[in-house]
Amino acid sequence: MTDQMQAWAVDRPGPIDSGPLRRVRRPVPEPAPGEVLVKVEACGICRTDLHLAEGDLSPKRPGVVPGHQAVGSVVRRGSSADRFAVGDRVGIAWLRSTCGVCEFCRKGSENLCPRSTYTGWDADGGFAEYAVVPEDYAYALPADRPAVELAPFLCAGIIGYRSLLRANLPPGGRLGIYGFGSSAHLTAQIATAQGGELFVMTRGAGNRELARELGATFVGETADPPPVPLDSAIVFAPAGDVVPYALAALKPGGTVAVAGIYLSDVPVLNYERHLFHERDLRSVTSNTRRDGEELFRLVARLPVAAHTTVVPFEAVDRALADLAHGRASGSLIAAVNTGMNN
């Protein structure tokens, strides 16, 4: 193993077309006590990475390396790290650490921990040839599935799963999905595999076609009302003006969950049209490790698969631009240590 690696760092946050990401060479990081060093095979490209690059999320430190859906193998262990052996396949996700002692951690809501930290935001992430992760926050992953197939589940899948829980979809219920990118298309498969009926409202011909392929009963534009009232809805689009459409589509007692870490302002709501009859509007904040563990157990037994577009490591910046401009559908994955990168 060399002592230098390639990585993508946020140089100066701004519009993605202005080139906020810079390809750099960095020393291979050393795992601290309780951490493992991972040789990254693939890393999913998430809209949160785009928000970080463009400055919607302010970087916690200059030159941070984004990427929080990384799959790879353990190549070195820090002192006291004994959960994984060298060579084990692991996943690095968004949630990187919590305090373990606050009221939220004690009651099982570690996603709300005020001292939580995040991969690719507080600490360098997976847009690099190597990354370190606290072993308690890494996921054990199967060695018999390609890394590019597993990577999307480490954020898109986990957040989508938590959003589905927050949306309170009843058994056999009607689920509306607004926006149909990486997280939405995985969540849709979980919902339908468990008996839900799918209604998708989204922009982009590619996204609408994918929704039809995945068995949606109805596919329309964002503002199109579904043909029947919905039990639940999830807003994946980072646009606050979508929220009133989702609320108006609910039957009495229904729930809308907003899945994104970033959302533009929500317009003024009309109480009778949007909230009356006990319609609920709920946010989703990060995830717990329990969410991820439950998700990977479901993925092992349900017919859920990511629809992926794999790009070489040197094209991460272009892939984020494609995501920003709606030119991508499904999940974008960067191949890192696979022989595809220069």
VENKATA-V673801 format. One record per residue. N is the residue number from 1. SS is DSSP state (H for helix, E for strand, C for the rest). PSI is psi in radians with two decimals (NA if undefined). D_FIRST is the distance of its C-alpha to the first C-alpha in whole Angstrom. Layout:
n: [N & N]
ss: [SS & SS]
psi: [PSI & PSI]
d_first: [D_FIRST & D_FIRST]
//
This chain:
n: [1 & 2 & 3 & 4 & 5 & 6 & 7 & 8 & 9 & 10 & 11 & 12 & 13 & 14 & 15 & 16 & 17 & 18 & 19 & 20 & 21 & 22 & 23 & 24 & 25 & 26 & 27 & 28 & 29 & 30 & 31 & 32 & 33 & 34 & 35 & 36 & 37 & 38 & 39 & 40 & 41 & 42 & 43 & 44 & 45 & 46 & 47 & 48 & 49 & 50 & 51 & 52 & 53 & 54 & 55 & 56 & 57 & 58 & 59 & 60 & 61 & 62 & 63 & 64 & 65 & 66 & 67 & 68 & 69 & 70 & 71 & 72 & 73 & 74 & 75 & 76 & 77 & 78 & 79 & 80 & 81 & 82 & 83 & 84 & 85 & 86 & 87 & 88 & 89 & 90 & 91 & 92 & 93 & 94 & 95 & 96 & 97 & 98 & 99 & 100 & 101 & 102 & 103 & 104 & 105 & 106 & 107 & 108 & 109 & 110 & 111 & 112 & 113 & 114 & 115 & 116 & 117 & 118 & 119 & 120 & 121 & 122 & 123 & 124 & 125 & 126 & 127 & 128 & 129 & 130 & 131 & 132 & 133 & 134 & 135 & 136 & 137 & 138 & 139 & 140 & 141 & 142 & 143 & 144 & 145 & 146 & 147 & 148 & 149 & 150 & 151 & 152 & 153 & 154 & 155 & 156 & 157 & 158 & 159 & 160 & 161 & 162 & 163 & 164 & 165 & 166 & 167 & 168 & 169 & 170 & 171 & 172 & 173 & 174 & 175 & 176 & 177 & 178 & 179 & 180 & 181 & 182 & 183 & 184 & 185 & 186 & 187 & 188 & 189 & 190 & 191 & 192 & 193 & 194 & 195 & 196 & 197 & 198 & 199 & 200 & 201 & 202 & 203 & 204 & 205 & 206 & 207 & 208 & 209 & 210 & 211 & 212 & 213 & 214 & 215 & 216 & 217 & 218 & 219 & 220 & 221 & 222 & 223 & 224 & 225 & 226 & 227 & 228 & 229 & 230 & 231 & 232 & 233 & 234 & 235 & 236 & 237 & 238 & 239 & 240 & 241 & 242 & 243 & 244 & 245 & 246 & 247 & 248 & 249 & 250 & 251 & 252 & 253 & 254 & 255 & 256 & 257 & 258 & 259 & 260 & 261 & 262 & 263 & 264 & 265 & 266 & 267 & 268 & 269 & 270 & 271 & 272 & 273 & 274 & 275 & 276 & 277 & 278 & 279 & 280 & 281 & 282 & 283 & 284 & 285 & 286 & 287 & 288 & 289 & 290 & 291 & 292 & 293 & 294 & 295 & 296 & 297 & 298 & 299 & 300 & 301 & 302 & 303 & 304 & 305 & 306 & 307 & 308 & 309 & 310 & 311 & 312 & 313 & 314 & 315 & 316 & 317 & 318 & 319 & 320 & 321 & 322 & 323 & 324 & 325 & 326 & 327 & 328 & 329 & 330 & 331 & 332 & 333 & 334 & 335 & 336 & 337 & 338 & 339 & 340 & 341 & 342]
ss: [C & C & C & E & E & E & E & E & E & E & C & C & C & C & C & H & H & H & C & C & E & E & E & E & E & E & E & C & C & C & C & C & C & C & E & E & E & E & E & E & E & E & E & E & E & C & H & H & H & H & H & H & H & H & C & C & C & C & C & C & C & C & C & C & C & C & C & C & C & E & E & E & E & E & E & E & E & C & C & C & C & C & C & C & C & C & C & C & E & E & E & E & C & C & E & E & E & C & C & C & C & C & H & H & H & H & C & C & C & H & H & H & C & C & C & C & E & E & E & C & C & C & E & C & C & C & C & E & C & E & E & E & E & E & H & H & H & E & E & E & C & C & C & C & C & C & H & H & H & H & H & H & H & H & C & H & H & H & H & H & H & H & H & H & H & H & C & C & C & C & C & C & C & E & E & E & E & E & C & C & C & H & H & H & H & H & H & H & H & H & H & H & H & C & C & C & E & E & E & E & E & C & C & C & H & H & H & H & H & H & H & H & H & C & C & C & C & E & E & E & C & C & C & C & C & C & C & C & C & E & E & E & E & E & E & C & C & C & C & H & H & H & H & H & H & H & H & H & C & E & E & E & E & E & E & E & E & E & C & C & C & C & C & C & C & C & C & C & C & C & H & H & H & H & H & C & C & C & C & E & E & E & E & C & C & C & C & C & H & H & H & H & H & H & H & H & H & H & H & H & H & C & C & C & C & C & C & E & E & E & E & E & H & H & H & H & H & H & H & H & H & H & H & H & C & C & C & C & C & C & E & E & E & E & E & C & C & C & C & C & C & C]
psi: [2.27 & 2.92 & 0.06 & 2.64 & 2.83 & 2.58 & 2.84 & 2.21 & 2.62 & 1.88 & -1.03 & 1.82 & 2.43 & -3.11 & 2.45 & -0.53 & -0.18 & -0.03 & 0.90 & -0.34 & 2.50 & 2.37 & 2.19 & 2.90 & 2.31 & 2.74 & 2.50 & 2.22 & 2.65 & 2.31 & 2.29 & 3.01 & 2.29 & 0.05 & 2.81 & 2.57 & 2.25 & 2.26 & 1.96 & 2.25 & -0.70 & 2.65 & 2.21 & 2.62 & 2.01 & 2.70 & -0.48 & -0.65 & -0.67 & -0.78 & -0.66 & -0.80 & -0.63 & -0.13 & 0.03 & -0.62 & 2.11 & 2.22 & 2.45 & -0.36 & 2.68 & 2.53 & 0.42 & 2.55 & 2.02 & -3.03 & 2.03 & 0.52 & 1.02 & 2.38 & 2.34 & -2.91 & 2.53 & 2.22 & -0.27 & 2.57 & 2.40 & 2.94 & 2.49 & 0.02 & 1.98 & 0.14 & -0.62 & 2.62 & 2.72 & 2.30 & -0.27 & 2.50 & 2.23 & 2.85 & 2.46 & 2.14 & -3.07 & -0.90 & 2.13 & -0.58 & 2.72 & 2.91 & -0.51 & -0.10 & -0.20 & 3.00 & -0.59 & -0.77 & -0.71 & -0.49 & 0.20 & 0.22 & 0.94 & -0.32 & -0.32 & 0.12 & 2.20 & -0.23 & 0.36 & 2.64 & 2.85 & 2.46 & 2.34 & 0.15 & -1.09 & -0.55 & 2.74 & 2.50 & -2.58 & 0.06 & 1.01 & 2.84 & -0.42 & 2.62 & 2.64 & 2.66 & 2.44 & 2.25 & -0.50 & -0.25 & 0.16 & 2.70 & 2.33 & 2.21 & 2.66 & 2.52 & -0.16 & 0.14 & 2.45 & 2.50 & -0.64 & -0.40 & -0.52 & -0.56 & -0.77 & -0.43 & -0.30 & -0.25 & -1.04 & -0.78 & -0.82 & -0.81 & -0.70 & -0.71 & -0.78 & -0.66 & -0.68 & -0.71 & -0.76 & -0.43 & -0.16 & 0.80 & 2.13 & 2.82 & 2.23 & 0.22 & 2.98 & 2.12 & 2.20 & 2.38 & 2.19 & 1.99 & 2.36 & 1.12 & -2.55 & -0.91 & -0.74 & -0.72 & -0.44 & -0.75 & -0.70 & -0.73 & -0.67 & -0.78 & -0.79 & -0.59 & -0.43 & 0.20 & 0.06 & 2.77 & 2.35 & 2.31 & 2.14 & 2.24 & 2.02 & 2.79 & 2.82 & 2.10 & -0.66 & -0.73 & -0.69 & -0.66 & -0.72 & -0.69 & -0.71 & -0.73 & -0.53 & 0.17 & 0.37 & 2.38 & -0.64 & 2.39 & 2.20 & -3.07 & 2.90 & -0.72 & -0.03 & 2.22 & 2.38 & 2.75 & -0.28 & 2.72 & 2.56 & 2.59 & -0.66 & 2.78 & 2.62 & 2.25 & 1.89 & -0.47 & 2.39 & 0.67 & 2.00 & -0.46 & -0.12 & -0.47 & -0.79 & -0.64 & -0.74 & -0.76 & -0.72 & -0.40 & -0.16 & 2.61 & 2.90 & 2.41 & 0.06 & 2.97 & 2.38 & 2.23 & 2.31 & 2.06 & -0.36 & 2.73 & -0.33 & 2.43 & 2.32 & 2.94 & 2.43 & 2.30 & 2.92 & 2.30 & 2.56 & 2.12 & -0.85 & -0.72 & -0.60 & -0.52 & -0.45 & 2.89 & 0.60 & 0.70 & 2.38 & 2.48 & 2.10 & 2.56 & 2.91 & 2.22 & 1.91 & -2.48 & 2.88 & 2.84 & -0.54 & -0.68 & -0.82 & -0.73 & -0.73 & -0.73 & -0.83 & -0.49 & -0.69 & -0.78 & -0.54 & -0.39 & -0.18 & 2.68 & 1.28 & 2.19 & 2.45 & 2.37 & 1.93 & 2.61 & 2.04 & 2.27 & 2.64 & 2.77 & -0.65 & -0.09 & 0.26 & -0.75 & -0.70 & -0.61 & -0.69 & -0.62 & -0.71 & -0.73 & -0.77 & -0.64 & 0.22 & 0.44 & 0.05 & 2.58 & 2.77 & -2.49 & 2.31 & 2.30 & 2.29 & 2.18 & 2.19 & -1.52 & 1.14 & 0.06 & -0.05 & -0.38 & 2.70 & NA]
d_first: [0 & 4 & 7 & 9 & 10 & 13 & 16 & 19 & 21 & 25 & 26 & 30 & 32 & 34 & 35 & 33 & 34 & 34 & 30 & 29 & 25 & 23 & 20 & 18 & 15 & 14 & 11 & 9 & 12 & 12 & 14 & 18 & 20 & 21 & 18 & 15 & 12 & 12 & 10 & 13 & 15 & 18 & 20 & 24 & 25 & 28 & 31 & 30 & 28 & 30 & 33 & 30 & 29 & 33 & 34 & 36 & 34 & 33 & 29 & 29 & 27 & 27 & 24 & 23 & 20 & 22 & 22 & 23 & 23 & 19 & 18 & 15 & 13 & 13 & 9 & 11 & 14 & 16 & 19 & 22 & 20 & 21 & 22 & 19 & 17 & 14 & 14 & 17 & 18 & 19 & 20 & 20 & 24 & 26 & 27 & 25 & 27 & 31 & 33 & 34 & 38 & 40 & 42 & 40 & 38 & 40 & 42 & 39 & 39 & 35 & 35 & 38 & 36 & 37 & 34 & 31 & 28 & 26 & 23 & 23 & 26 & 26 & 22 & 19 & 19 & 17 & 18 & 14 & 11 & 10 & 13 & 15 & 18 & 21 & 21 & 25 & 24 & 22 & 23 & 23 & 23 & 24 & 21 & 24 & 24 & 22 & 20 & 23 & 26 & 25 & 23 & 27 & 28 & 26 & 28 & 31 & 32 & 32 & 34 & 36 & 37 & 38 & 40 & 41 & 42 & 44 & 46 & 48 & 48 & 51 & 51 & 51 & 52 & 51 & 48 & 48 & 45 & 45 & 42 & 40 & 36 & 33 & 34 & 38 & 37 & 35 & 38 & 41 & 39 & 39 & 43 & 44 & 43 & 45 & 48 & 48 & 50 & 47 & 49 & 47 & 47 & 45 & 45 & 43 & 44 & 41 & 41 & 44 & 44 & 41 & 43 & 46 & 43 & 42 & 46 & 47 & 51 & 51 & 49 & 50 & 50 & 49 & 52 & 54 & 56 & 55 & 58 & 58 & 57 & 54 & 53 & 50 & 47 & 44 & 43 & 40 & 41 & 40 & 44 & 46 & 49 & 48 & 49 & 53 & 53 & 51 & 53 & 56 & 55 & 55 & 58 & 59 & 57 & 54 & 51 & 48 & 45 & 43 & 39 & 37 & 36 & 38 & 41 & 44 & 47 & 49 & 53 & 56 & 57 & 60 & 61 & 63 & 61 & 57 & 58 & 61 & 61 & 58 & 56 & 52 & 50 & 47 & 43 & 40 & 37 & 34 & 33 & 33 & 31 & 34 & 34 & 31 & 31 & 35 & 33 & 31 & 33 & 36 & 33 & 33 & 37 & 38 & 38 & 35 & 33 & 31 & 32 & 29 & 29 & 25 & 24 & 21 & 18 & 20 & 24 & 23 & 26 & 28 & 28 & 29 & 32 & 33 & 33 & 35 & 37 & 38 & 36 & 34 & 35 & 34 & 30 & 27 & 24 & 21 & 18 & 15 & 12 & 15 & 15 & 18 & 17 & 17]
//
